[in-house]
Amino acid sequence: MGVSLALVVSLLPTIARRGGLEPIGLAALAAAPFVANLLGAFAGRFGPRSTRQLALLRAIGASSLLVLFVLPTPPIMIVAGLVFWISLSMSSPFQLRLWGAMYPARLRGRIVGSLGTGKAGAMAIASLAGGLIADQIGGPAVVALGGLVGAVCAIAYVGLRAPAAERPPRFSARDSVRALRDRPVLARVTLAQGFYGGGLVAAIPLYALVYVDRLDLSLGDVGVIGVLTAAATTVSFMVWGSVVDRRGPMMALRLGSVLGLASLVAYAFAPTVAVLWIAAVAAGAASASIDVGWAAVISEQTSLSSRAAALAGMNAITGARGIAAAFLMSALLQLGVVDVTSGLLLCSVSAAVGVVLYARTEATEPAAATERATAGTTSVVPVGSVMVVPVGSRAVASR
């Protein structure tokens, strides 16, 4: 995932902009992961139900990037990106359940940290190498090559074995929203992420304009920013894992969201690429905190049987928000209402509201523990990655 994700997130928007994509098209590219998250509400009906199906779906998503070898046009880039993100969103609830059956609760933070470190390390290498190679052979070919690597690596999912996670119960889109509504802490976390992540999402189309229009960076320069983001994420995963184990997931979410807000403000005023290097480090650390914090809070607040549905519900709600945020800011830019700097400042205001909401959210008694006590069972609490939407990357993961 790390290799293909790095190239889709770090390089594809800049490649598309250099290919003539207008801001509204960049918004469509930025909205693609959130369209996928919205469709993820139907993962209980149409998502994978075995490790073989998981491997197949991930391989299909990565393989969609191969079309850029023969059709390297901006519209095709948007379509290929959408298929890639749908494969991740539809499979992430089953993956979270799979990891929940594999890993014990006492290792939650460290395991999430080690898994994230591996993914982020691959992203760092791919961002640096991809940017340098793209300046020589062309950006679309490099992204397509990353898709080939991702498709081959997806086969590894077949080797995972966890009988308790096989053939999970089906759930509808309504069930996914209900699973979220019945857990007040998750509802408040989703609201906080709605504002915080909304600001980050709205800023994604503007980043390419900073790179190309304001600073005229090469793809190699953009690759360096990507590698700094990924390197910071790599190092931070283990740190946030320890914070979660010792201070709880909300502390990681609070501190990380402050770093994400700082990176947005830095992009708004960056006069040189050196400022973007600092912003990239802050964004990378923030991205890791959201990944680890969300995985931990979902694990604390849900039982194994309801985890996939709750994650799908959170994905759907944040997905709808992401679509609106990406197009709203690009529309304002296209109409001349805001410029890049004022647009990024508006994004910072939204993110700041999310930071405040995170600060005001307190975790109550874990719902998973209550459900297990009621049922008289001892099922383990899972860990795992949540939405694959990068923050500084975005993931969104950014979200």
Secondary structure, DSSP 8 states (H G I E B T S, - for coil): -HHHHHIIIIIHHHHHHHTT--HHHHHHHHHHHHHHHHHGGGHHHHS--SHHHHHHHHHHHHHGGGGGGT---HHHHHHHHHHHHHHHHHHHHHHHHHHHHHS-GGGHHHHHHHHHHHHHHHHHHHHHHHHHHHHHH-HHHHHHHHHHHHHHHGGGGGG---GGGSS-----HHHHHHHHHT-HHHHHHHHHHHHHHHHHHHHHHHHHHIIIIIS---HHHHHHHHHHHHHHHHHHHHHHHHHHHHH-HHHHHHHHHHHHHHHHHHHHH--SHHHHHHHHHHHHHHHHHHHHHHHHHHHHHS-HHHHHHHHHHHHHHHHHHHHHHHHHHHHHHHTTSS-HHHHHHHHHHHHHHHHHHHHH----S-HHHHHHHHHT------------B-S----BT--
